Amino acid sequence: MPLPRPLVALPGVYRPQADTHLLADALSKENLHPAAEVLEIGTGTGALALSAAGRGARVTAVDVSWRAVVSARINALHRGVPLQIFHGDFTARTRGRRYDVVLANPPYVPSPNHRLPASGPARAWDAGPDGRLVVDRICARAPDLLRPGGVLIMVHSAMCGPEHTLKRLAQAGLPAQVAARTYVPWGPVLRSRRSWLQSQGLAGPGEEREELVVIRAQAL
């Protein structure tokens, strides 16, 4: 199912890009029954949440950015779609709840900063020196978020080490696999960090394309 268009995105809100479309394609392959409950972590404009709701699912979306929350609410209102959209950290907003599907397009771009940005557009992509500050939190929390048979579908860069994600999920009791891959040209953020990425062994000389992967894990 294609992503809804057009979408309102307030300044600084992450717009759907290649990673969003890759995740949407993975979601389209899931058997999403009408009573399914779906959680989207880091909803941005709400594009994926709206796509899932369009298939009849009951969707909860969470984002740390107020501008993203407002954008997603506007987009849901324009389409008359009943989304639950919360502002805040996903762990606090989902405590005690379980879902059939958890979607995540978390920040995953390696950054020289050891902490997540407290504000600004970079909150949507910066994720510490190995790009895993949020990915690892999702891996640790996923068993508590999924119902038996529930599925986690998460996209991130191969720079973050998909093998580490698979290992973390397996250790948490969630068998996982790489469900999809694609290559995209480097964007302005990666280009601006070329020297640093090379110094960290995360990119080779002349590298111009980034590999994106979708990780799929299923609760037993």
MOBEL-V871193 format. One record per helix or strand. SS is the DSSP state (alpha for helix, beta for strand). FROM is the first residue (numbers start at 1). LEN is the number of residues. Records with the same first field share a line. If there is no record, write none. Layout:
# MOBEL-V871193
SS: FROM-LEN / FROM-LEN
This chain:
# MOBEL-V871193
alpha: 18-11 / 47-7 / 66-14 / 90-4 / 121-4 / 135-11 / 158-3 / 162-10 / 188-5 / 194-6
beta: 37-5 / 58-6 / 84-4 / 99-6 / 109-1 / 126-1 / 146-12 / 175-11 / 209-10
